[in-house]
């Protein structure tokens, strides 16, 4: 079976893979680079969202090509990581948050393939979320098992007032990538879940200014923990064509017939 791991800011290297083979996948939306490795009974497909050297900012990521590339490769299950700013004092720098809901404020980008309307009531695969939780417990890794994510369009960071409003809405973390990626994954029928690493406290909650170098530094400090969690979770994933995510995708496709 095939499982995709999507790496976010700071998680680019392929050292956790066995003899990875780089492949360039052509899609109708452009090209995507992936790294393919055979690990025991499964094929791991690693997709660095921002490129190996973070040459692409969040608003420049070709989310459509990424998801279409995974679809063309036959991927049905994908897990990812994202670097986020925290709006919740209980979610501190270095903490991992398994978000379960998002709000989409990335209005400066197209976030759909425009082919059908999918149910996003619960945007993340419950089975993959369960495997993240199980893996974290096995590894002794602390994990916030729920969290509300708000996605902004970038590339600028948020104002203190925006953060104040987001907090009043009950948001826990803020980032620039995940709502788009999660939506497109659901639209192509890929089960998807993501773990978020808090790399800073959001604007107005700290004197430390947001900075891409800071995000990378915190991810680097937590790299081994992240890779262990992603790899352990990936090795637990099994094929399940009856997953609720697959059923929601089939219903959306059938509604257009």
C-alpha positions in Angstrom: 0.0 0.0 0.0 1.0 3.7 -0.4 1.1 6.4 2.3 2.1 10.0 1.7 4.0 12.1 4.3 3.8 15.9 3.6 6.6 17.9 5.2 6.1 21.5 6.2 8.4 24.4 7.2 11.7 23.0 8.5 11.0 19.3 7.7 12.6 18.8 4.3 15.2 16.1 4.7 14.7 12.5 3.6 17.0 10.9 6.2 14.1 8.9 7.7 13.5 7.1 4.4 15.3 4.1 3.0 17.0 4.8 -0.4 14.5 7.5 -1.5 14.1 7.9 -5.2 13.3 11.4 -6.4 10.5 11.6 -8.9 9.0 14.6 -10.8 5.3 14.2 -11.3 3.6 16.1 -14.1 0.0 17.2 -13.5 -2.4 19.4 -15.3 -1.5 22.0 -12.6 2.2 21.8 -13.0 5.1 19.6 -11.6 5.6 18.3 -8.2 8.8 16.7 -6.7 8.3 13.7 -4.4 10.6 11.1 -2.9 9.6 7.5 -2.9 10.9 4.8 -0.6 9.9 1.2 0.0 9.6 0.5 3.7 8.6 -3.1 4.6 5.2 -3.7 3.1 4.4 -0.1 2.0 5.6 2.6 -0.3 6.2 5.9 1.5 5.9 9.0 -0.7 7.4 12.1 0.9 6.3 15.5 -0.5 8.1 18.5 0.9 5.4 21.2 0.7 7.8 24.1 0.4 10.5 22.3 -1.5 13.7 20.8 -0.1 15.2 24.3 0.6 11.9 26.1 1.4 12.1 28.0 -1.9 8.3 28.4 -1.9 6.3 30.5 0.6 2.9 29.3 1.8 0.9 31.5 -0.7 3.1 30.2 -3.6 2.7 26.5 -2.9 1.1 24.7 -5.8 -1.4 22.8 -3.6 -3.4 21.7 -6.6 -0.4 20.0 -8.3 0.6 18.4 -5.0 -2.7 16.8 -4.4 -3.1 15.8 -8.1 0.4 14.2 -8.0 -0.6 12.1 -5.0 -3.8 11.1 -6.6 -2.0 10.1 -9.8 0.4 8.0 -7.7 -2.5 6.1 -6.3 -2.2 7.6 -2.7 -5.4 7.2 -0.6 -3.9 8.1 2.8 -1.8 11.1 3.7 -0.4 12.6 6.9 1.4 15.9 7.2 3.0 18.4 9.6 2.6 22.2 9.7 4.5 24.9 11.6 2.0 27.2 13.4 1.8 30.2 15.7 -0.1 29.6 19.0 -3.1 31.7 20.1 -3.6 29.5 23.2 -1.3 30.0 26.2 -1.7 26.3 26.9 -0.1 25.4 23.6 3.5 26.5 24.0 6.5 26.7 21.6 7.6 23.2 20.9 4.2 21.6 21.6 2.4 19.3 19.1 -1.2 20.0 18.3 -3.4 17.5 16.4 -6.0 19.9 15.0 -9.5 18.7 14.4 -11.2 21.8 12.9 -10.1 24.8 10.8 -11.4 28.2 9.6 -10.3 29.3 6.2 -9.2 32.9 5.8 -6.7 32.2 2.9 -8.8 34.4 0.6 -5.8 35.2 -1.7 -5.7 31.7 -3.3 -7.9 29.1 -5.0 -8.8 26.4 -2.6 -10.9 24.0 -4.8 -10.7 21.9 -7.9 -14.2 23.2 -8.6 -15.4 19.7 -9.6 -17.9 18.9 -6.8 -19.0 20.0 -3.3 -17.5 17.9 -0.5 -18.7 17.5 3.1 -16.1 19.2 5.4 -18.0 19.0 8.7 -15.1 17.1 10.1 -12.1 17.9 7.8 -9.6 15.4 9.1 -9.7 11.6 8.8 -10.8 10.2 12.2 -8.8 7.0 11.6 -5.5 8.8 10.9 -6.1 11.1 13.9 -6.5 8.0 16.0 -3.2 6.6 14.7 -1.4 9.8 15.5 -2.7 9.7 19.1 -1.8 6.0 19.4 1.7 6.6 18.1 2.3 9.6 20.4 1.4 7.5 23.4 3.7 4.7 22.3 6.6 7.1 21.8 6.0 9.1 25.0 5.4 12.3 23.0 3.0 14.9 24.5 0.2 15.8 22.1 -2.7 18.2 22.3 -5.4 15.9 20.8 -7.7 18.7 19.6 -7.3 22.2 18.3 -8.9 24.9 16.2 -6.7 26.1 13.3 -7.2 29.4 11.4 -5.6 29.7 8.0 -4.4 33.0 6.7 -3.2 33.8 3.2 0.2 35.2 3.9 2.9 35.9 3.1 2.6 38.6 5.8 2.1 37.6 9.4 -1.0 38.6 11.4 -1.6 41.9 13.2 -2.1 42.0 17.0 -5.7 42.9 16.4 -6.3 40.0 14.1 -4.8 37.7 16.7 -7.1 39.2 19.3 -10.1 38.6 17.2 -9.1 35.0 16.2 -8.6 34.2 19.9 -12.1 35.6 20.7 -13.5 33.2 18.1 -11.9 30.2 19.9 -9.0 29.6 17.6 -6.0 27.8 19.1 -3.3 28.1 16.3 -2.7 30.0 13.1 -0.9 29.0 10.0 -0.9 29.6 6.2 -1.3 26.2 4.5 -3.5 23.6 6.0 -7.1 24.5 5.2 -6.2 24.6 1.5 -4.3 21.3 1.6 -7.0 19.5 3.7 -9.8 20.7 1.4 -8.1 19.6 -1.8 -7.2 16.2 -0.2 -10.9 15.6 0.5 -11.9 16.7 -3.0 -9.7 14.0 -4.5 -10.7 11.3 -2.0 -7.5 11.2 0.0 -7.8 10.5 3.8 -5.8 13.2 5.5 -4.7 14.3 8.9 -2.0 16.7 10.2 0.0 17.4 13.3 1.0 21.0 14.0 4.2 22.1 15.7 4.0 25.4 17.6 7.0 27.5 16.5 6.0 30.8 18.2 3.3 32.7 20.0 1.2 34.8 17.7 1.5 38.6 17.4 0.6 40.6 20.5 1.1 37.6 22.8 4.9 37.9 23.0 7.7 40.3 22.5 9.4 37.8 20.1 8.6 38.9 16.5 7.4 36.3 14.0 10.2 35.2 11.7 10.7 32.4 9.2 14.2 31.7 10.5 12.6 31.2 14.0 10.1 28.8 12.6 12.8 26.7 11.0 14.9 26.8 14.1 12.1 25.4 16.3 11.3 22.7 13.8 15.0 21.8 13.7 15.1 21.4 17.5 12.0 19.2 17.3 12.9 17.4 14.1 13.6 13.9 15.6 10.4 14.0 17.6 8.4 14.9 14.5 10.0 12.4 12.2 9.5 9.6 14.8 5.8 10.5 15.2 5.2 10.8 11.4 7.1 7.6 10.6 5.5 5.5 13.4 2.1 6.7 12.3 2.8 6.0 8.7 3.8 2.4 9.5 0.5 1.9 11.3 -1.7 3.0 8.4 -3.7 0.4 6.6 -5.8 0.6 3.5 -9.5 1.2 4.2 -11.7 1.9 1.3 -14.7 2.1 3.7 -13.3 5.0 5.6 -15.8 7.9 6.1 -13.5 10.2 4.0 -13.8 7.8 1.1 -17.6 7.7 1.5 -17.9 11.5 1.6 -15.9 11.7 -1.6 -18.0 9.1 -3.3 -21.2 11.0 -2.3 -19.8 14.2 -3.7 -18.9 12.6 -7.0 -22.2 10.8 -7.3 -24.1 14.0 -6.7 -22.7 15.5 -9.9 -23.7 12.6 -12.1 
